[in-house]
Amino acid sequence: MSSVSVGRAVRRGVCAGAVGALVVAGLGSGVAFADGSDPSDGLEIQAPYEQAVVVAPEGGGPAQYRSMALGLQHYNSDFAVTDGRLTVDVSGLAGIAEVQWPDNCVPDDAGTVAVCDTGDVPVRYTPQVQLKLRAAPGAAVGAQGAVEYSATATGGPDGTLTVPEYSTETFVTVGSGPDLGVSAPQDVSGVAPGTDLTVPFAVTNTGNETAHGFSVKLWATYGLDVATRYPECTYSDPDDPSGQYPDMTYVTCSFDTEVAPGATVELPEPLRLAVTGHALYERFDYEVEPAGDVTDLDTSDNGRSWHIDADNTADFAVHGTEVSGAVGDTVAAGFRFVNRGPAWVADVASGDPVPAIDYYLPPGTTATSVPSTCHAASPAADDPAVPHYVCTLPTWTSPDLKVAFPFRLRVDQVVPDATGHVTVRPYDGSSSFAFDPRVKNNSAQVVVNPSA
């Protein structure tokens, strides 16, 4: 499976469906620092890959305006990124669609290119620019044009982040049909385990045709329970061996409710989530589609992700070992990682591993057998002669997880109290684990030929 960033998934309108692959398969954002290299950062434009506008009414009059959300995000929370400037070029929509610019965009004299002020650039994307588009008079169903973008911002390791021209675009198509969508929820943090939350779930049809029923799909990460059970739905819970995704709740539903153009409907009763005792960084994704074989006019707003951060901790620890051996002997000199909980931990935005573990070998030894999840990396800055390995863990780190890293070392030289060092640290390059209440047990020693 190829690597897909969440940003790209959002632009292609498949964010909700992608969460299972992101969490389970570990699809990365492309920004990783597992080998201890200098941290970096990147700027990304968030824009839909496709956008539909509704054809003008046959009886005359202008077409209805439809909103298109845009914005910027960056990747590394260790950097502050400000003064975002998003340039939007709609010259490719001539004869296809008309644009209404928001107050934070300044268009040129022709009204086809505007620079939009997005302010501070977040790590988690939130819309910062809301364009309005409508079909141009006389534009026929199927007519298509493109919007192109570029962007700059202040910050990052070099002081400036950029996205060049023509690297991102939105294809705008004139169409007709139902267009179901759900509004974007506001992420929440500091939620106490044991709390019940109500999902802000309502379905609106912004198309020009009625949807005769709709289907719903839900994905809840391991620290969330779907408390509301509808008879119109089937549920696959985390412990269900037939489940589509491990460590997740997956729900599929079919409702026969009619949704007329301009109407908003809700589920039969509020959709509630329970935040469990092992919750930490959670994600709830949901997606809606018209029933039957009807194609939704614009899928960019069909799926949403709700990030829920619990007020919880996870105690990461590593344990070393002591062994002895003569010159030429091969000794078992590995280490163990433990998550003492109570929370599980996963990067539910990118799907990258959360911890990386550095192992600097004891002097006078050479690794002859290395675990498959470890690789040779840059040597220690203060002693380049010391071999260095970096090890990673599964995409998610469950409570009470214990993982052994069974290195085997050859003793090339007997050095009394030869001491290697093991340290667990954030994979993404940040300075520490915000959720870990004890940092002393994040390091341990592997000693070959202890004198005592």
Secondary structure in CASP SS format (residue, H / E / C, confidence):
PFRMAT SS
TARGET T0000
AUTHOR 0000-0000-0000
METHOD secondary structure of the structure
MODEL  1
M C 1.00
S C 1.00
S C 1.00
V C 1.00
S C 1.00
V H 1.00
G H 1.00
R H 1.00
A H 1.00
V H 1.00
R H 1.00
R C 1.00
G C 1.00
V C 1.00
C H 1.00
A H 1.00
G H 1.00
A H 1.00
V H 1.00
G H 1.00
A H 1.00
L H 1.00
V H 1.00
V H 1.00
A H 1.00
G C 1.00
L C 1.00
G C 1.00
S C 1.00
G C 1.00
V C 1.00
A C 1.00
F C 1.00
A C 1.00
D C 1.00
G C 1.00
S C 1.00
D C 1.00
P C 1.00
S C 1.00
D C 1.00
G C 1.00
L E 1.00
E E 1.00
I E 1.00
Q E 1.00
A C 1.00
P C 1.00
Y C 1.00
E E 1.00
Q E 1.00
A E 1.00
V E 1.00
V E 1.00
V C 1.00
A C 1.00
P C 1.00
E C 1.00
G C 1.00
G C 1.00
G C 1.00
P C 1.00
A C 1.00
Q C 1.00
Y C 1.00
R E 1.00
S E 1.00
M E 1.00
A E 1.00
L E 1.00
G E 1.00
L E 1.00
Q E 1.00
H E 1.00
Y C 1.00
N C 1.00
S C 1.00
D C 1.00
F C 1.00
A C 1.00
V C 1.00
T E 1.00
D E 1.00
G E 1.00
R E 1.00
L E 1.00
T E 1.00
V E 1.00
D E 1.00
V C 1.00
S H 1.00
G H 1.00
L H 1.00
A C 1.00
G C 1.00
I C 1.00
A E 1.00
E E 1.00
V E 1.00
Q E 1.00
W C 1.00
P C 1.00
D C 1.00
N C 1.00
C E 1.00
V E 1.00
P E 1.00
D C 1.00
D C 1.00
A C 1.00
G C 1.00
T C 1.00
V E 1.00
A E 1.00
V E 1.00
C E 1.00
D E 1.00
T E 1.00
G E 1.00
D C 1.00
V C 1.00
P C 1.00
V C 1.00
R C 1.00
Y C 1.00
T C 1.00
P C 1.00
Q C 1.00
V E 1.00
Q E 1.00
L E 1.00
K E 1.00
L E 1.00
R E 1.00
A E 1.00
A C 1.00
P C 1.00
G C 1.00
A C 1.00
A C 1.00
V C 1.00
G C 1.00
A C 1.00
Q E 1.00
G E 1.00
A E 1.00
V E 1.00
E E 1.00
Y E 1.00
S E 1.00
A E 1.00
T E 1.00
A E 1.00
T E 1.00
G C 1.00
G C 1.00
P C 1.00
D C 1.00
G C 1.00
T E 1.00
L E 1.00
T E 1.00
V E 1.00
P E 1.00
E E 1.00
Y E 1.00
S E 1.00
T E 1.00
E E 1.00
T E 1.00
F E 1.00
V E 1.00
T E 1.00
V E 1.00
G E 1.00
S C 1.00
G C 1.00
P C 1.00
D C 1.00
L E 1.00
G E 1.00
V E 1.00
S C 1.00
A C 1.00
P C 1.00
Q C 1.00
D C 1.00
V E 1.00
S E 1.00
G E 1.00
V E 1.00
A C 1.00
P C 1.00
G C 1.00
T C 1.00
D E 1.00
L E 1.00
T E 1.00
V C 1.00
P C 1.00
F C 1.00
A E 1.00
V E 1.00
T E 1.00
N E 1.00
T C 1.00
G C 1.00
N C 1.00
E C 1.00
T C 1.00
A E 1.00
H E 1.00
G E 1.00
F E 1.00
S E 1.00
V E 1.00
K E 1.00
L E 1.00
W E 1.00
A E 1.00
T E 1.00
Y C 1.00
G C 1.00
L E 1.00
D E 1.00
V E 1.00
A C 1.00
T C 1.00
R C 1.00
Y C 1.00
P C 1.00
E C 1.00
C E 1.00
T E 1.00
Y E 1.00
S E 1.00
D C 1.00
P C 1.00
D C 1.00
D C 1.00
P C 1.00
S C 1.00
G C 1.00
Q C 1.00
Y C 1.00
P C 1.00
D C 1.00
M E 1.00
T E 1.00
Y E 1.00
V E 1.00
T E 1.00
C E 1.00
S E 1.00
F E 1.00
D E 1.00
T E 1.00
E E 1.00
V E 1.00
A C 1.00
P C 1.00
G C 1.00
A C 1.00
T E 1.00
V E 1.00
E E 1.00
L C 1.00
P C 1.00
E C 1.00
P C 1.00
L C 1.00
R E 1.00
L E 1.00
A E 1.00
V E 1.00
T C 1.00
G C 1.00
H C 1.00
A C 1.00
L C 1.00
Y E 1.00
E E 1.00
R E 1.00
F E 1.00
D E 1.00
Y E 1.00
E E 1.00
V E 1.00
E E 1.00
P E 1.00
A C 1.00
G C 1.00
D C 1.00
V C 1.00
T C 1.00
D C 1.00
L C 1.00
D C 1.00
T H 1.00
S H 1.00
D H 1.00
N C 1.00
G E 1.00
R E 1.00
S E 1.00
W E 1.00
H E 1.00
I E 1.00
D E 1.00
A E 1.00
D C 1.00
N C 1.00
T C 1.00
A E 1.00
D E 1.00
F E 1.00
A E 1.00
V E 1.00
H E 1.00
G C 1.00
T E 1.00
E E 1.00
V E 1.00
S C 1.00
G C 1.00
A C 1.00
V C 1.00
G C 1.00
D C 1.00
T E 1.00
V E 1.00
A E 1.00
A C 1.00
G C 1.00
F E 1.00
R E 1.00
F E 1.00
V E 1.00
N E 1.00
R E 1.00
G E 1.00
P E 1.00
A C 1.00
W C 1.00
V E 1.00
A E 1.00
D C 1.00
V C 1.00
A C 1.00
S C 1.00
G C 1.00
D C 1.00
P C 1.00
V C 1.00
P E 1.00
A E 1.00
I E 1.00
D E 1.00
Y E 1.00
Y E 1.00
L C 1.00
P C 1.00
P C 1.00
G C 1.00
T E 1.00
T E 1.00
A E 1.00
T E 1.00
S E 1.00
V C 1.00
P C 1.00
S C 1.00
T C 1.00
C E 1.00
H E 1.00
A E 1.00
A C 1.00
S C 1.00
P C 1.00
A E 1.00
A C 1.00
D C 1.00
D E 1.00
P C 1.00
A C 1.00
V C 1.00
P C 1.00
H E 1.00
Y E 1.00
V E 1.00
C E 1.00
T E 1.00
L C 1.00
P C 1.00
T C 1.00
W E 1.00
T E 1.00
S C 1.00
P C 1.00
D C 1.00
L C 1.00
K E 1.00
V E 1.00
A E 1.00
F E 1.00
P C 1.00
F C 1.00
R E 1.00
L E 1.00
R E 1.00
V E 1.00
D C 1.00
Q C 1.00
V C 1.00
V C 1.00
P C 1.00
D C 1.00
A E 1.00
T E 1.00
G E 1.00
H E 1.00
V E 1.00
T E 1.00
V E 1.00
R E 1.00
P E 1.00
Y C 1.00
D C 1.00
G C 1.00
S C 1.00
S C 1.00
S C 1.00
F C 1.00
A C 1.00
F C 1.00
D C 1.00
P C 1.00
R C 1.00
V C 1.00
K H 1.00
N H 1.00
N H 1.00
S E 1.00
A E 1.00
Q E 1.00
V E 1.00
V E 1.00
V E 1.00
N C 1.00
P C 1.00
S C 1.00
A C 1.00
END
